[in-house]
Amino acid sequence: MTTLVAGASGATGKLLVEQLLAEGHKVKIIVRPSSQLPNEWNTTANLTIIRKAISDIGVEEMAGYVADCDAVASCLGHTLSFKGIYGKPRRLVTNAVKTICEAITRNRPQQ
């Protein structure tokens, strides 16, 4: 099973990735280029790291990332501060989830 995890560098995302890897799953993660990740993740065979701002990923590109995935998990969130919640990009989580859902729909077989 392959799972895409968006927001894997946060507290919840890191725990989810660790659990999926411990269970032997293949995992793809999308993290900001500046994200700090555990060093062992760089050499983990079942882990693909996509270092890109999720707001810069369009539907077509995202469709490529989710094409071979059996599951997608969003661990995205805003920093709990006034700037983190109301600053730019204000609708990051909403827009990212919309892009992911549209990408999944594009990959769905036509009926």
C-alpha distances in whole Angstrom, upper triangle without the diagonal:
4,7,10,13,16,19,17,21,22,23,20,18,18,18,14,13,15,13,10,11,13,10,9,6,6,8,11,14,17,20,24,26,28,25,26,22,22,24,21,18,20,19,16,14,11,12,14,17,18,22,23,25,23,26,27,23,24,22,22,21,18,17,17,14,12,13,9,7,6,8,11,13,17,19,21,25,29,31,33,36,38,38,34,34,37,37,35,32,33,30,27,25,26,26,23,21,23,22,18,19,21,19,16,19,20,17,17,19,23,24
4,7,10,13,16,15,18,20,21,18,15,16,16,13,11,14,13,9,10,13,11,10,6,5,5,7,11,14,17,21,22,24,22,23,20,20,21,19,16,18,18,14,13,9,10,10,13,14,18,19,21,19,22,23,20,21,19,19,17,15,14,13,11,9,10,7,5,5,7,9,11,14,16,19,22,26,28,30,34,36,35,31,31,34,33,32,29,30,27,24,22,23,23,20,18,20,19,15,17,19,16,14,17,18,15,16,18,22,24
4,6,10,13,11,15,17,18,15,12,13,14,10,9,12,12,8,10,13,12,11,8,6,5,6,8,11,14,18,20,22,19,20,18,19,20,19,15,17,18,15,14,11,10,10,12,13,16,17,19,16,20,21,18,19,18,18,16,13,14,13,10,8,11,9,5,6,5,5,7,11,12,15,19,22,24,27,30,32,31,27,27,30,30,28,26,27,24,21,19,20,20,16,15,18,16,13,14,17,14,13,16,17,15,16,19,22,25
4,7,10,9,13,15,16,14,11,13,14,11,9,13,13,10,12,15,15,14,11,9,6,5,6,8,11,15,17,19,17,18,16,18,20,18,15,16,18,15,15,12,10,9,10,10,13,14,15,13,16,17,14,16,15,16,14,10,11,11,8,7,10,9,6,8,6,5,6,8,10,12,16,19,22,24,27,29,28,24,25,27,27,25,22,23,21,18,15,17,17,13,12,15,14,10,12,15,12,11,15,16,14,16,19,22,25
4,6,6,10,11,13,10,7,9,11,8,7,11,12,10,12,15,15,15,12,11,7,6,5,6,9,12,15,17,14,15,14,15,18,17,14,16,18,15,16,13,11,10,10,10,12,13,13,11,15,16,14,16,16,18,15,12,14,14,11,10,14,13,10,11,9,6,5,6,7,9,13,16,18,21,24,26,25,21,21,24,24,22,20,21,19,16,13,16,16,12,12,15,14,11,13,16,14,14,17,19,17,19,22,25,28
4,6,9,10,12,11,8,10,13,11,10,14,15,14,15,18,19,19,16,14,11,9,6,5,7,10,13,15,12,15,14,16,19,19,15,17,20,18,19,16,13,12,11,10,11,11,10,8,11,13,12,14,14,16,14,11,14,14,11,11,15,15,13,14,11,8,6,5,6,6,10,13,15,18,21,23,21,18,18,21,20,19,16,17,15,12,10,13,12,9,9,13,12,9,12,15,13,14,17,18,18,20,23,26,28
4,6,6,9,9,6,9,11,10,10,13,15,15,16,19,20,20,18,16,13,11,7,6,6,8,12,12,10,12,11,14,17,18,15,17,19,18,20,18,14,14,11,11,11,11,10,9,12,14,13,16,17,19,17,14,17,18,14,15,18,19,16,18,15,11,9,6,5,5,8,10,12,15,18,20,19,15,16,19,18,17,15,16,15,11,10,13,13,10,11,15,14,12,15,18,17,17,21,22,22,24,27,30,32
4,6,8,7,4,5,8,8,7,10,12,12,13,15,17,17,15,14,10,9,6,7,6,9,12,13,9,10,9,11,14,14,11,14,16,15,17,15,11,11,10,10,11,12,12,11,15,17,16,19,20,21,18,16,18,18,15,15,19,18,16,17,14,12,9,8,6,8,11,13,14,17,20,23,21,18,19,22,21,20,18,20,18,15,13,17,17,14,14,18,17,15,18,20,19,19,22,24,23,25,28,31,33
4,7,8,6,6,9,10,9,11,14,14,15,17,19,20,18,17,13,12,9,9,6,8,10,10,6,7,6,9,12,14,11,13,16,15,18,17,13,13,11,11,11,12,12,12,16,17,17,21,22,23,21,18,21,21,18,19,22,22,19,21,18,15,13,11,9,9,11,12,13,16,18,21,20,16,18,21,20,19,18,19,19,16,15,18,19,16,17,20,19,18,21,23,22,22,26,27,26,28,32,34,37
4,6,5,6,9,10,10,12,14,15,16,18,20,21,20,19,16,15,11,11,9,11,13,12,9,9,9,11,15,16,14,17,20,18,21,19,16,17,14,15,14,15,14,14,16,19,19,22,23,25,23,20,23,23,20,20,24,24,21,22,19,16,13,11,7,8,8,10,10,13,15,19,18,14,16,19,19,19,17,18,18,15,13,17,18,16,16,20,20,18,21,24,23,23,26,28,28,29,33,35,38
4,6,6,7,9,10,11,13,15,16,17,19,21,20,20,17,17,14,14,13,14,17,16,12,11,11,12,16,17,15,18,21,19,22,20,18,19,17,18,17,19,18,17,20,22,22,25,26,28,26,23,26,26,23,23,26,26,22,23,20,17,14,12,9,10,10,12,12,13,16,20,20,16,17,21,21,21,20,21,20,18,16,19,21,19,19,22,23,21,23,26,26,25,29,30,30,31,35,37,39
4,6,5,6,9,10,11,12,14,15,17,19,17,18,15,15,13,14,13,15,18,18,14,14,13,14,18,18,16,19,21,19,22,19,17,18,17,18,18,19,18,17,20,22,22,24,25,27,25,22,24,25,21,20,24,23,20,20,17,14,11,10,6,9,10,13,13,14,18,21,21,17,18,22,22,22,21,21,20,17,15,18,20,17,17,20,21,19,21,24,23,23,26,28,27,28,32,34,36
4,5,5,6,9,10,11,12,14,15,17,15,15,12,12,9,10,10,13,16,16,12,12,11,12,16,16,13,16,18,16,18,16,13,14,13,14,15,16,16,14,18,20,19,22,22,24,21,18,21,21,17,17,21,20,17,17,14,12,9,8,5,8,10,13,14,16,19,22,22,18,19,22,22,22,20,20,19,16,14,17,18,15,15,19,19,16,19,22,21,20,24,25,24,26,29,32,34
4,5,5,6,9,10,11,12,14,16,14,15,12,12,10,12,11,14,16,15,11,11,8,9,12,12,10,14,16,14,17,15,12,14,13,14,15,17,17,17,20,22,21,24,25,26,23,21,23,23,19,19,23,21,18,19,16,15,12,12,9,11,13,16,16,18,21,24,24,20,21,25,25,24,22,23,23,19,17,21,22,19,19,22,22,20,22,25,24,23,27,28,27,28,32,35,37
4,6,5,6,9,10,11,12,14,14,15,13,14,13,15,14,17,19,19,15,14,12,11,15,14,13,16,18,15,18,16,14,16,16,18,18,20,21,20,23,25,24,27,27,28,26,23,25,25,21,21,24,22,19,19,16,15,12,13,10,13,15,18,18,19,23,26,26,22,23,27,27,27,25,25,24,22,19,22,24,21,20,24,24,21,23,26,25,24,27,29,28,29,32,35,37
4,5,5,6,9,10,11,13,11,12,10,12,11,13,14,17,20,20,16,16,13,13,17,15,13,17,18,15,17,14,13,15,14,16,18,19,20,18,22,24,22,24,24,26,23,20,22,22,18,17,20,19,16,15,13,11,9,10,9,12,15,18,19,21,24,27,27,23,23,27,27,27,25,25,23,21,18,21,22,19,18,21,21,18,20,23,22,21,24,26,24,25,28,32,33
4,5,5,6,8,10,11,9,10,7,9,8,11,12,16,17,18,15,14,11,11,14,12,10,13,14,11,13,11,9,11,11,14,15,17,18,17,21,22,21,23,23,24,22,19,21,20,16,16,19,17,14,15,13,12,10,11,10,13,16,19,20,22,26,28,28,24,25,28,28,27,25,26,24,21,19,22,22,19,18,22,21,18,20,23,21,20,24,25,24,25,28,31,33
4,6,5,6,9,10,10,11,10,12,12,15,15,18,20,20,16,15,11,10,13,11,9,13,14,11,13,11,10,13,14,16,18,20,22,21,24,26,24,27,27,28,25,23,24,24,20,20,22,20,17,17,16,15,13,15,13,16,19,22,22,24,27,30,30,26,27,31,30,30,28,29,28,25,22,25,26,23,22,26,25,22,24,27,25,24,28,29,27,28,31,35,36
4,5,5,6,9,9,11,10,13,13,17,18,21,23,23,19,18,15,14,16,14,13,16,17,13,15,12,12,15,16,19,21,23,24,23,26,28,26,28,28,29,27,24,25,24,21,20,22,20,17,16,14,15,13,15,14,17,20,23,24,25,29,32,31,28,28,32,32,32,30,30,29,26,23,26,27,23,22,26,25,22,24,27,25,23,27,29,27,27,30,33,35
4,5,5,7,5,8,7,11,12,15,17,20,22,23,20,19,16,15,17,15,13,16,16,12,13,10,10,13,14,17,19,21,23,21,25,26,24,26,25,26,24,21,22,21,18,17,19,16,13,13,11,12,11,14,14,17,20,23,25,27,30,33,32,28,29,32,32,31,29,30,28,25,22,25,25,22,21,24,23,20,21,24,22,21,24,26,23,24,27,30,32
4,5,5,5,7,7,10,12,15,17,20,21,22,19,18,14,13,15,12,10,13,12,9,10,7,8,11,13,16,19,21,23,22,26,27,25,27,27,27,24,22,23,22,18,18,20,17,15,15,14,15,14,17,16,19,22,25,26,28,32,35,34,30,31,34,34,33,31,32,30,27,25,27,28,24,23,26,25,22,24,27,24,23,26,27,25,26,28,32,34
4,5,8,10,11,14,15,19,20,23,25,25,22,20,17,15,16,13,12,15,14,11,12,10,11,15,17,20,22,25,26,26,29,30,28,31,30,31,28,26,26,25,22,21,23,20,18,17,17,17,17,19,18,22,24,27,28,30,33,36,36,32,33,36,36,35,33,34,33,30,27,30,30,27,26,29,29,25,27,30,27,26,29,31,28,29,31,35,36
4,6,9,11,15,16,20,21,25,27,27,24,23,19,18,19,16,15,18,17,13,13,11,13,16,18,21,24,26,28,26,30,31,29,31,30,30,28,25,25,25,21,20,22,18,16,15,15,16,16,19,19,22,25,28,30,31,35,38,37,33,34,37,38,37,34,35,33,30,28,30,30,27,26,29,28,24,26,29,26,24,27,29,26,27,29,32,34
4,7,9,13,15,19,21,25,26,27,24,23,19,18,19,15,14,16,15,11,10,8,10,14,16,19,22,25,27,26,29,30,28,29,29,28,26,24,24,23,20,19,20,16,15,14,14,16,17,20,20,23,26,30,31,33,36,39,38,35,35,38,38,37,35,36,34,31,28,30,31,27,26,29,28,24,26,28,25,23,27,28,25,26,28,31,33
4,6,10,13,16,19,22,24,25,22,22,18,18,19,16,14,16,15,11,10,7,9,12,14,17,20,22,24,23,26,27,24,26,25,25,23,20,20,19,16,15,16,13,11,10,11,13,14,17,18,21,24,27,29,31,34,37,36,32,33,36,36,34,32,33,31,28,25,27,27,24,22,25,24,20,22,24,22,20,23,24,21,22,24,28,29
4,7,10,14,16,20,21,23,20,20,17,17,18,15,12,14,13,10,8,5,6,8,11,14,17,19,22,20,24,24,21,23,22,22,20,17,18,16,13,12,14,10,9,10,11,12,13,16,17,20,23,26,28,31,34,36,35,31,32,35,34,33,30,31,29,26,24,26,26,22,21,24,22,19,20,22,20,18,22,22,19,21,23,26,29
4,6,10,13,16,18,20,17,17,14,15,16,14,11,13,13,10,10,6,5,6,9,11,14,16,18,17,20,21,18,20,20,20,17,15,16,15,11,11,13,11,9,10,10,10,11,13,14,16,20,23,25,27,30,33,31,28,28,31,31,29,26,28,26,22,20,23,22,19,18,21,19,16,18,20,18,17,20,21,18,20,23,26,29
4,7,10,13,15,17,15,16,13,15,16,15,11,12,14,11,11,8,6,5,6,7,11,12,15,13,17,17,15,17,17,17,14,12,13,12,8,9,11,10,9,11,10,9,10,12,13,15,18,21,23,26,29,31,29,26,27,29,28,26,24,25,23,20,18,20,20,16,16,19,16,14,16,18,15,15,19,19,17,19,22,25,28
4,6,10,12,14,11,13,11,13,15,14,11,12,14,12,13,11,8,6,5,6,8,10,12,11,14,15,13,16,16,17,14,12,14,13,10,11,14,13,11,14,12,10,10,10,10,12,15,18,19,22,25,27,25,22,23,26,25,23,20,22,20,17,16,18,18,14,14,17,15,13,16,18,16,16,20,20,19,21,24,27,30
4,7,9,12,10,12,11,14,16,17,13,14,16,15,16,14,11,9,6,5,6,7,8,7,11,11,10,13,14,15,12,10,13,13,9,11,14,15,13,16,14,11,11,10,10,10,13,16,17,21,23,25,23,19,21,23,22,19,17,19,17,14,13,16,15,11,13,15,13,12,15,17,15,16,19,19,19,21,25,27,30
4,6,8,6,9,9,12,14,16,13,13,16,16,18,16,13,11,7,6,5,6,7,7,11,12,11,15,17,18,15,13,17,16,13,15,18,19,17,19,17,14,13,11,11,10,12,14,15,19,20,22,20,17,19,21,19,17,16,18,17,13,13,16,16,12,14,17,15,14,18,20,18,19,22,23,22,25,28,31,34
4,5,5,9,10,14,16,18,15,15,19,19,20,20,16,14,10,8,5,5,5,7,10,10,11,15,18,19,16,15,19,18,15,18,21,22,20,23,21,17,16,14,13,11,13,13,14,18,19,21,18,15,18,19,17,15,14,16,16,13,14,17,16,13,16,18,16,16,20,21,20,21,24,24,25,27,31,33,36
4,6,9,10,14,15,17,15,14,17,18,20,20,16,14,10,8,5,5,7,10,12,12,13,17,19,20,17,17,20,19,17,19,22,23,22,25,23,20,19,17,17,15,16,17,17,21,22,24,21,18,21,22,20,17,16,19,20,16,17,20,19,16,19,21,19,19,23,24,22,24,27,26,26,29,33,35,38
4,7,9,13,14,17,15,14,18,19,22,22,18,16,12,12,8,9,9,12,14,14,16,20,23,24,20,20,23,23,20,22,26,26,25,27,25,22,21,19,17,15,16,16,15,19,20,22,19,17,20,21,19,17,16,19,20,17,18,21,21,18,21,23,22,22,25,26,25,27,30,30,30,32,36,38,41
4,6,10,12,14,12,13,16,17,20,19,16,15,11,11,8,10,10,12,15,15,17,20,23,24,20,19,23,22,19,21,24,24,23,25,23,20,18,16,14,13,14,14,14,17,19,21,19,16,19,21,19,18,17,19,20,16,17,20,20,17,20,23,21,20,24,26,24,25,29,29,29,31,35,37,40
4,7,9,12,11,11,15,16,19,19,15,15,12,13,11,13,14,16,18,19,20,24,26,27,24,22,26,25,21,23,26,26,24,26,24,21,19,18,16,15,16,17,16,19,20,23,21,18,21,24,22,21,20,23,23,20,20,23,23,21,22,26,24,23,27,28,27,28,31,32,31,33,37,40,42
4,6,8,7,8,12,12,15,15,12,12,10,12,11,14,15,16,20,20,20,24,26,26,23,22,24,23,20,21,24,24,22,24,22,20,18,17,15,15,17,18,18,21,23,26,24,21,23,26,25,24,22,25,24,21,20,24,24,21,22,26,24,22,26,28,26,26,30,31,29,32,35,38,41
4,6,6,8,10,11,14,15,12,13,12,15,14,17,19,20,23,24,24,27,29,29,26,24,27,26,22,23,26,25,23,24,23,21,19,19,17,18,20,21,20,23,25,28,27,24,26,29,28,27,26,28,28,24,24,27,27,24,25,28,27,25,28,31,28,29,32,33,31,34,37,40,42
4,5,6,8,9,13,15,12,14,12,15,15,18,20,22,25,25,25,29,30,30,27,26,28,26,23,25,27,26,24,26,25,23,22,22,20,21,23,24,24,26,28,31,30,27,30,32,31,30,28,31,31,27,27,30,30,26,28,31,29,27,31,33,30,30,34,34,33,35,38,41,44
4,5,6,6,10,12,10,12,12,16,16,20,22,23,27,27,26,29,30,30,27,26,28,26,22,24,26,24,23,24,23,22,21,22,20,22,24,26,26,28,31,34,32,29,31,34,33,32,31,33,32,28,28,31,31,27,28,31,30,27,30,32,30,30,33,34,32,34,37,40,43
4,5,5,9,9,7,9,8,12,13,16,19,20,23,23,22,26,27,27,23,22,24,22,19,20,22,21,19,21,20,19,18,19,18,19,22,24,24,27,29,32,30,27,29,32,31,29,28,30,29,25,24,28,27,24,25,28,26,24,27,29,26,26,30,30,28,30,33,36,39
4,6,9,10,8,9,8,11,12,16,19,20,23,23,22,25,27,26,23,22,24,22,19,21,23,21,20,23,22,21,21,21,20,21,24,25,25,29,31,33,31,28,31,33,32,30,28,31,30,26,26,29,28,25,26,29,27,25,28,29,27,27,31,30,29,31,34,37,40
4,6,9,8,10,10,14,15,19,22,23,27,26,25,28,29,28,25,24,25,23,20,22,23,21,21,23,23,22,22,23,22,24,27,29,29,32,34,37,35,32,34,37,35,34,32,34,33,30,29,32,31,27,28,31,29,27,30,31,28,28,32,32,30,32,34,38,40
4,6,6,8,10,14,16,19,22,22,26,26,24,27,27,27,24,22,24,21,18,20,21,19,18,20,20,19,19,21,20,22,25,28,28,31,34,36,35,32,33,36,35,33,31,33,32,29,27,30,30,26,27,29,27,25,28,29,26,26,30,30,27,29,32,35,38
4,6,8,11,14,17,20,23,23,27,26,24,27,27,26,23,22,23,20,17,18,19,17,16,18,19,19,20,22,22,24,27,30,31,34,36,39,37,34,35,38,37,35,33,35,34,30,29,31,30,27,27,30,27,24,27,29,25,25,28,28,25,28,30,33,36
4,7,10,13,16,19,22,21,25,25,23,25,24,24,21,19,20,18,15,16,17,14,13,14,15,16,17,19,19,22,25,28,29,32,35,37,36,32,33,36,35,34,31,33,31,28,26,28,28,24,24,27,25,22,24,26,23,22,25,25,23,24,26,30,33
4,6,10,13,16,18,18,22,21,20,22,22,22,19,17,18,16,13,14,16,14,13,15,15,14,15,16,17,19,22,25,26,29,31,34,32,29,30,33,32,30,28,30,28,24,23,26,25,21,21,24,22,19,22,24,21,20,24,24,22,24,26,30,33
4,7,10,13,15,15,19,18,16,19,19,19,15,14,16,13,10,12,14,12,12,15,15,14,15,16,17,18,21,24,25,28,31,33,31,28,29,31,30,28,26,28,26,23,22,24,23,19,20,22,20,17,20,22,18,19,22,22,20,23,25,28,31
4,6,9,12,13,16,16,14,17,19,18,15,14,16,14,11,13,16,15,14,17,16,15,15,15,15,16,19,21,22,26,28,30,28,25,26,28,27,25,23,25,24,20,19,22,21,17,19,21,19,17,20,22,19,19,23,23,21,24,27,30,33
4,6,9,10,13,12,11,14,15,15,12,11,14,12,9,12,15,15,14,17,16,14,15,14,15,15,18,20,21,25,27,28,26,23,25,26,25,22,20,22,21,17,17,20,18,15,17,19,16,15,18,19,16,18,21,20,19,23,25,28,31
4,7,9,12,11,11,14,17,17,13,13,16,15,12,15,18,18,18,21,19,17,17,16,15,15,17,18,19,23,24,26,24,21,23,24,22,20,18,21,20,16,17,20,18,15,17,20,17,16,20,21,18,20,23,23,22,25,29,31,34
4,6,8,7,8,11,14,15,11,11,15,14,12,15,18,19,18,21,20,17,17,15,15,14,16,17,18,22,23,24,22,19,21,22,20,17,15,18,17,14,15,17,15,12,15,17,14,14,18,19,17,19,22,21,21,24,28,30,33
4,5,5,7,11,14,15,12,12,16,16,14,16,19,21,20,22,20,17,16,14,14,12,13,14,16,19,20,21,18,16,17,18,16,13,11,14,14,10,12,14,12,10,13,15,13,14,17,18,16,19,22,21,22,25,28,30,33
4,5,5,9,11,13,11,9,13,14,12,13,17,19,17,20,18,14,14,11,12,10,12,13,16,19,20,21,19,16,17,18,16,14,11,13,12,8,9,11,9,7,10,11,9,10,13,14,13,15,18,18,19,22,25,27,30
4,6,8,11,13,12,11,14,16,14,16,19,21,20,23,20,17,16,14,14,11,13,13,16,19,20,20,17,15,16,16,14,11,8,11,10,7,9,10,8,6,10,11,9,11,14,14,14,17,19,19,20,23,26,28,31
4,6,10,12,10,10,14,14,14,16,18,21,20,23,22,18,18,16,17,15,16,17,19,22,23,23,20,18,19,19,17,14,11,14,13,10,13,14,11,9,13,13,11,12,16,15,14,17,19,18,20,23,26,27,31
4,7,8,6,6,10,11,10,12,15,17,17,20,18,15,16,15,16,14,17,18,21,24,25,26,23,21,21,22,20,17,14,16,14,12,13,14,10,8,11,12,8,9,13,12,11,14,16,15,16,19,22,24,27
4,6,5,6,9,10,11,12,14,17,17,20,19,16,18,16,19,17,19,20,23,26,27,28,25,23,23,23,22,18,16,17,15,13,14,14,10,9,12,10,7,9,12,10,9,12,14,12,14,17,20,21,25
4,6,5,6,9,10,10,12,15,15,18,17,15,17,16,19,17,20,22,25,28,29,29,27,25,24,25,24,21,18,19,16,15,15,14,11,10,11,9,5,7,9,6,5,9,10,9,11,14,17,18,21
4,5,5,7,9,10,10,14,15,18,18,16,19,18,21,20,23,25,28,31,32,33,30,28,28,28,27,24,21,23,20,18,18,18,14,13,14,13,9,10,12,9,7,10,11,9,10,13,16,17,21
4,5,5,7,9,10,13,14,17,17,15,17,17,19,18,21,23,26,29,31,31,29,26,27,27,26,23,20,22,20,17,17,18,15,12,14,14,10,10,13,11,8,11,13,11,12,15,18,20,23
4,5,5,6,8,11,11,14,14,11,13,13,16,15,19,21,24,27,29,29,27,24,25,26,25,22,19,20,18,15,15,15,12,10,11,11,7,6,9,9,6,8,11,10,10,13,17,19,22
4,5,5,6,9,10,13,13,12,15,15,18,18,22,24,27,30,32,33,31,28,28,29,28,25,22,24,21,18,17,17,15,13,13,12,9,8,9,8,4,6,9,7,7,10,13,15,18
4,6,5,8,10,13,14,13,16,17,20,20,23,26,28,32,34,35,32,29,30,31,30,27,24,26,23,20,20,20,18,15,15,15,12,11,13,12,8,9,12,10,9,12,15,17,21
4,6,7,8,11,11,10,13,14,16,17,20,23,26,29,31,32,30,27,27,29,28,25,22,24,22,18,18,19,17,13,14,15,12,9,12,12,9,10,13,12,10,14,16,19,22
4,6,5,8,8,8,11,13,16,16,20,23,26,29,31,33,31,28,27,29,29,26,23,25,22,19,17,18,16,13,13,13,11,8,10,11,7,7,10,10,8,11,14,17,20
4,6,9,10,11,14,16,19,20,24,27,30,33,35,36,35,31,31,33,32,30,27,28,25,22,21,21,19,17,16,16,14,11,12,12,8,8,10,9,6,9,11,14,18
4,7,9,11,14,17,20,21,25,28,31,33,36,38,36,33,33,35,34,32,29,30,27,24,23,23,22,19,18,19,17,14,15,15,12,10,13,13,9,11,13,17,19
4,6,7,11,13,16,18,22,25,28,30,33,35,34,30,30,32,32,30,27,28,25,22,20,21,20,17,16,17,15,12,13,14,11,9,13,13,10,12,14,18,20
4,7,10,14,17,19,23,26,29,31,34,36,35,31,31,33,33,32,29,29,26,24,21,22,22,18,16,18,17,13,13,15,13,10,13,15,12,12,14,18,19
4,7,10,13,16,19,23,25,27,31,32,32,28,27,30,30,29,26,26,23,21,18,19,19,16,14,16,15,11,12,14,13,10,13,15,13,13,16,19,21
4,7,10,12,15,19,22,24,27,29,28,24,24,26,26,25,22,22,20,17,14,15,15,12,10,13,12,8,9,13,11,9,13,14,13,14,17,20,22
4,6,9,12,16,19,21,24,26,25,21,21,24,24,23,20,21,18,15,12,14,15,12,10,13,13,10,11,15,14,12,15,18,17,17,21,24,25
4,5,9,12,15,17,20,22,21,18,17,20,20,19,17,17,14,12,9,11,12,9,7,11,12,9,11,14,14,13,16,18,18,19,23,25,27
4,7,10,12,14,18,20,19,16,16,19,19,19,16,16,15,12,9,12,14,11,10,14,15,13,15,18,17,17,20,22,22,23,27,29,31
4,7,10,12,15,17,16,12,12,15,16,15,13,13,11,9,6,9,11,9,9,13,13,12,14,17,17,17,20,22,22,24,27,30,32
4,7,9,12,13,13,9,9,12,13,13,11,11,10,8,6,10,12,11,11,14,15,15,17,20,20,21,23,25,26,27,31,33,35
4,6,8,10,9,5,6,9,10,10,10,9,10,8,8,11,13,12,14,16,17,18,20,22,23,24,26,27,28,30,34,35,37
4,6,8,8,5,7,10,10,11,11,11,13,11,12,15,16,16,17,20,21,21,23,25,26,27,29,31,32,33,37,39,41
4,7,8,6,6,10,11,13,14,13,14,14,14,16,18,18,19,22,23,23,25,28,28,29,31,33,34,35,39,41,43
4,5,5,6,8,9,12,13,12,15,15,15,18,20,20,21,24,25,26,27,30,30,32,34,35,36,38,42,43,45
4,5,5,6,7,11,13,11,14,15,16,18,19,20,22,24,25,26,28,30,31,32,34,36,37,39,42,44,46
4,6,5,5,8,10,9,13,13,15,17,18,19,21,23,24,25,27,28,29,31,33,34,36,37,41,42,45
4,6,6,8,9,8,11,10,12,14,16,16,18,20,21,22,24,26,26,28,30,31,33,34,38,40,42
4,6,8,9,7,9,10,11,12,14,15,17,18,20,21,23,24,26,27,29,30,32,33,37,38,40
4,7,8,6,9,11,12,13,15,16,18,19,21,22,24,25,27,28,30,31,33,34,38,39,41
4,6,5,9,10,13,14,15,16,18,20,20,22,24,25,26,28,30,31,33,35,38,39,42
3,5,8,8,11,13,12,14,17,17,18,20,22,23,24,26,28,28,30,32,36,37,39
4,6,5,9,10,10,11,14,15,15,17,19,20,21,23,25,25,27,29,33,34,36
4,6,8,9,9,11,14,14,15,18,19,20,22,24,25,26,28,30,33,34,36
4,6,5,6,8,10,11,12,14,15,16,18,20,21,22,25,26,30,30,33
4,6,5,6,9,10,11,12,14,15,16,18,20,21,23,25,28,29,32
4,6,5,6,9,10,11,12,14,15,16,18,20,21,23,27,28,30
4,6,5,6,9,10,11,12,14,16,17,19,20,21,25,26,28
4,6,5,6,9,10,11,12,14,15,17,19,20,24,25,27
4,5,5,6,9,10,11,12,14,15,17,19,22,24,26
4,5,5,6,9,10,11,12,14,16,17,20,22,24
4,5,5,6,9,10,11,12,14,16,19,20,22
4,6,5,6,9,10,11,13,14,18,19,22
4,6,5,6,9,10,11,13,16,18,21
4,5,5,6,9,10,11,14,16,18
4,5,5,6,9,10,13,14,17
4,5,5,7,9,12,14,17
4,5,5,6,10,12,15
4,5,5,9,10,12
4,6,8,9,12
4,6,9,12
4,6,9
4,6
4
